Each structure stands twice: as structure tokens, then as C-alpha cells.
Amino acid sequence: MKTVTVYTTLFCPYCTAAKSLLTKKGVPFEEIDATGNPDLRQDIMERSGQHTVPQIFIGEQSVGGFSELNELEMCGELDELLAD
């Protein structure tokens, strides 16, 4: 299974939803809290092209935020992305 990284901030309902979806699937992930860290937020922007959270990476591939992650799950494509 590929490494999953989730960039989050405090009090973000979409971050909570993304972590919940991954947890329910049994997918281990690294959470990186970007709250109050403008340098980290800039890094997220450079890696993903997005400034919102959560930003989710499977391996080195940006999959977007919760909506995109959920769409991948609903279409049955998430498991394919997670596979090595």
C-alpha cells in the first residue's frame, strides 16, 4: 500500500471527514497539521496547486481534498490508487 499523507488544520470538518474515511477503510496515514504554519501552507500550495485543506497525497500524487477522496472511493478507484 502506498504512503498516504493528509495535510490538515484544526477545526476543519473536511479534514475530519477525510481522516474518518481513511480510518474506516483501514488505511494508515500520516497527518501533518499546518495550523498557523505559513511556510508549510506554501509547501502544500507548491506540491498540490491548492491552498485549501485537507490536501491528500497518495504516494507523491495529489488527489485533492475530501470531496475528491470521497469521489474516488465512491467510484471504486481509491483502492487502485492505494495499491503498490
C-alpha positions as CSV (number, residue, x, y, z in Angstrom):
1,M,0.0,0.0,0.0
2,K,1.3,3.5,-0.9
3,T,2.0,6.0,1.8
4,V,-0.9,8.4,2.4
5,T,-0.2,12.0,3.7
6,V,-3.0,14.3,4.9
7,Y,-2.3,17.9,5.5
8,T,-4.8,19.3,7.9
9,T,-5.7,22.3,10.2
10,L,-7.6,22.4,13.4
11,F,-11.3,22.8,13.4
12,C,-11.6,21.7,9.7
13,P,-14.7,19.5,9.2
14,Y,-13.4,18.3,5.8
15,C,-10.1,17.3,7.4
16,T,-12.0,15.2,9.9
17,A,-14.2,13.6,7.2
18,A,-11.1,12.7,5.2
19,K,-9.4,11.1,8.2
20,S,-12.6,9.3,9.1
21,L,-12.9,7.8,5.6
22,L,-9.3,6.6,5.6
23,T,-9.6,5.2,9.1
24,K,-12.8,3.3,8.2
25,K,-11.0,1.8,5.3
26,G,-8.1,0.8,7.5
27,V,-5.7,2.9,5.5
28,P,-2.8,4.2,7.6
29,F,-1.9,7.8,7.0
30,E,0.5,10.5,8.2
31,E,-1.3,13.6,9.4
32,I,0.6,16.9,9.1
33,D,-1.0,19.8,10.9
34,A,-0.5,23.1,9.0
35,T,-2.3,25.2,11.5
36,G,-0.5,28.6,11.9
37,N,2.4,27.5,9.7
38,P,2.6,29.7,6.6
39,D,5.7,28.1,5.3
40,L,4.1,24.7,5.4
41,R,1.0,26.1,3.7
42,Q,3.2,27.4,1.0
43,D,4.8,24.0,0.6
44,I,1.3,22.5,0.3
45,M,0.4,25.1,-2.4
46,E,3.6,24.3,-4.4
47,R,3.0,20.5,-4.2
48,S,-0.7,20.5,-4.9
49,G,-1.5,23.8,-6.6
50,Q,-4.2,24.2,-3.9
51,H,-4.3,26.4,-0.8
52,T,-7.2,24.6,1.0
53,V,-7.1,21.8,3.4
54,P,-7.2,18.9,3.6
55,Q,-4.7,18.1,0.9
56,I,-4.3,14.4,0.5
57,F,-1.4,12.7,-1.2
58,I,-1.2,9.0,-2.1
59,G,2.5,8.4,-2.7
60,E,3.6,11.6,-4.5
61,Q,0.3,12.1,-6.3
62,S,-2.0,14.8,-5.1
63,V,-5.6,13.6,-5.0
64,G,-7.1,16.9,-3.8
65,G,-9.3,17.3,-0.7
66,F,-12.1,15.3,0.9
67,S,-14.5,15.7,-2.0
68,E,-12.0,14.2,-4.4
69,L,-11.1,11.5,-2.0
70,N,-14.7,10.6,-1.4
71,E,-15.4,10.6,-5.2
72,L,-12.5,8.2,-5.7
73,E,-14.0,5.9,-3.0
74,M,-17.5,6.1,-4.5
75,C,-16.2,5.3,-8.0
76,G,-14.1,2.3,-6.7
77,E,-10.9,4.0,-7.8
78,L,-9.4,4.7,-4.4
79,D,-8.2,1.1,-3.8
80,E,-6.4,1.1,-7.1
81,L,-4.6,4.3,-6.2
82,L,-3.6,2.8,-2.9
83,A,-2.2,-0.4,-4.3
84,D,1.6,-0.6,-4.8
